[in-house]
Amino acid sequence: MGKVKPENEWKFKCANTGKAIKRKKRYYRNGKYFITKAAWQDQVKKDAEAKAKTDAEAAPAAKA
């Protein structure tokens, strides 16, 4: 009997899309795995927009 290979050897999910990453090559940036470089850049853009939004909401509260 040979070795039994697990069903999904690479149990990683893209931090941006949530899709399963099944291939050996993964795009790893900032402690997270992404499907492609474009998915990583999209996540960076989303994070920057979210940070700008929270900063904008916090600014009026700081003035009061």
Summary of the structure (lengths in Angstrom):
residues: 64
radius of gyration: 18.5
end to end distance: 73.0
largest distance: 73.0
contacts: 121
relative contact order: 0.13
helix: 42%
strand: 16%
